[in-house]
């Protein structure tokens, strides 16, 4: 590693190279070390750690814009450039990435996971609003506070040897709360899925047009005579599904989020710092060992 007080940083995101969160984070990290940007040419939110077989890349004043996913950007930056990077930073994401079901799908976090698999420590930073949680439109929000938090965490984590034990830090920071507390957390564990068959007119049981299907390019006009449309809806909160906020705007359900989880920290307008490991550890299973011993192939 180069000087931890002046690290070489690969910066990416999933909102695209023109996103305001990335611009703010780049400015902040430039005060810490040498920053190279390799970011998606267009928005790649929600793609997780999806990889492409090939991608078009073009030069950009900050580095490179790649027509691919955040994980593609990290793979290119770490293996396609001559620079040896000390750390990968991803963000600032427009909106939170909290809870294990989101962490597994986030392009912001997916970039950090790709970095960890390639042997480089990473930090994923997402911004949220302390009352409505999601930032829309992002141009109306100030990403300076999450960017400052990311810079300080990167500097101190590298200097303290945090990445000897941790592959990736997933951080959610408020854009609006002054002097928020910083809390060590773990992702909140919840996930449920609703499956609904949609009529040929594209209208679900709730009478609403399945607009979320349009995001995937699926519509009634695509139906063949034997085809049906099913709508796959994440159920992340009682009565809240799909892209709606899993964070209620009141304190009504605060106690449902245990203290020490990332979502509870966000309800409390705090900075959530969750250490993650990407190794797929193999658990010991005596039962499986017994099963394997009984299997024969003829």
BELLINBEL-V736787 format. One record per backbone hydrogen bond with DSSP energy under -0.5 kcal/mol. CO is the residue of the C=O (numbers start at 1). NH is the residue of the N-H. If there is no record, write none. Layout:
co=CO nh=NH
co=CO nh=NH
This chain:
co=3 nh=6
co=4 nh=7
co=7 nh=9
co=7 nh=34
co=8 nh=86
co=8 nh=87
co=9 nh=11
co=9 nh=36
co=10 nh=89
co=11 nh=38
co=12 nh=91
co=13 nh=40
co=14 nh=44
co=16 nh=19
co=19 nh=23
co=20 nh=24
co=21 nh=25
co=22 nh=26
co=23 nh=27
co=24 nh=28
co=25 nh=29
co=26 nh=30
co=27 nh=31
co=28 nh=31
co=29 nh=32
co=29 nh=33
co=33 nh=35
co=34 nh=9
co=36 nh=11
co=36 nh=38
co=37 nh=64
co=39 nh=66
co=40 nh=17
co=44 nh=47
co=47 nh=50
co=56 nh=67
co=58 nh=65
co=60 nh=63
co=62 nh=37
co=63 nh=60
co=64 nh=39
co=64 nh=66
co=65 nh=58
co=66 nh=41
co=66 nh=68
co=69 nh=73
co=70 nh=74
co=71 nh=75
co=72 nh=76
co=73 nh=77
co=74 nh=78
co=75 nh=79
co=76 nh=80
co=76 nh=81
co=77 nh=81
co=83 nh=85
co=87 nh=10
co=88 nh=123
co=89 nh=12
co=90 nh=125
co=93 nh=95
co=93 nh=127
co=99 nh=102
co=99 nh=103
co=100 nh=104
co=102 nh=105
co=102 nh=106
co=105 nh=48
co=106 nh=110
co=107 nh=111
co=108 nh=112
co=109 nh=113
co=110 nh=114
co=111 nh=115
co=112 nh=116
co=113 nh=117
co=114 nh=118
co=115 nh=120
co=116 nh=119
co=121 nh=88
co=122 nh=169
co=123 nh=90
co=124 nh=171
co=125 nh=93
co=126 nh=173
co=127 nh=95
co=128 nh=175
co=129 nh=133
co=132 nh=134
co=133 nh=129
co=134 nh=136
co=137 nh=140
co=138 nh=141
co=141 nh=143
co=143 nh=147
co=144 nh=148
co=145 nh=149
co=146 nh=150
co=147 nh=151
co=148 nh=152
co=149 nh=153
co=150 nh=154
co=151 nh=155
co=152 nh=156
co=153 nh=157
co=154 nh=158
co=155 nh=159
co=156 nh=160
co=157 nh=161
co=157 nh=162
co=157 nh=163
co=158 nh=161
co=161 nh=164
co=162 nh=165
co=162 nh=166
co=167 nh=122
co=168 nh=170
co=168 nh=276
co=169 nh=124
co=169 nh=171
co=170 nh=274
co=171 nh=126
co=172 nh=272
co=173 nh=128
co=177 nh=180
co=181 nh=183
co=181 nh=271
co=183 nh=273
co=185 nh=275
co=186 nh=262
co=188 nh=100
co=188 nh=190
co=190 nh=101
co=192 nh=235
co=194 nh=233
co=196 nh=231
co=198 nh=229
co=199 nh=202
co=202 nh=210
co=203 nh=199
co=204 nh=207
co=208 nh=204
co=209 nh=211
co=210 nh=213
co=210 nh=214
co=211 nh=214
co=211 nh=215
co=212 nh=216
co=213 nh=216
co=213 nh=218
co=214 nh=217
co=219 nh=222
co=220 nh=223
co=224 nh=227
co=229 nh=198
co=230 nh=232
co=231 nh=196
co=231 nh=233
co=232 nh=234
co=233 nh=194
co=234 nh=236
co=234 nh=242
co=237 nh=240
co=240 nh=236
co=240 nh=237
co=241 nh=244
co=246 nh=248
co=251 nh=254
co=253 nh=256
co=253 nh=257
co=254 nh=257
co=256 nh=258
co=258 nh=261
co=260 nh=186
co=261 nh=265
co=262 nh=266
co=263 nh=267
co=264 nh=268
co=265 nh=270
co=266 nh=269
co=270 nh=272
co=271 nh=183
co=271 nh=273
co=272 nh=172
co=272 nh=274
co=273 nh=185
co=273 nh=275
co=274 nh=170
co=276 nh=167
co=276 nh=168
co=279 nh=281
co=281 nh=283
co=285 nh=289
co=286 nh=290
co=287 nh=291
co=288 nh=292
co=289 nh=293
co=290 nh=294
co=291 nh=294
co=291 nh=295
co=292 nh=295
co=296 nh=298
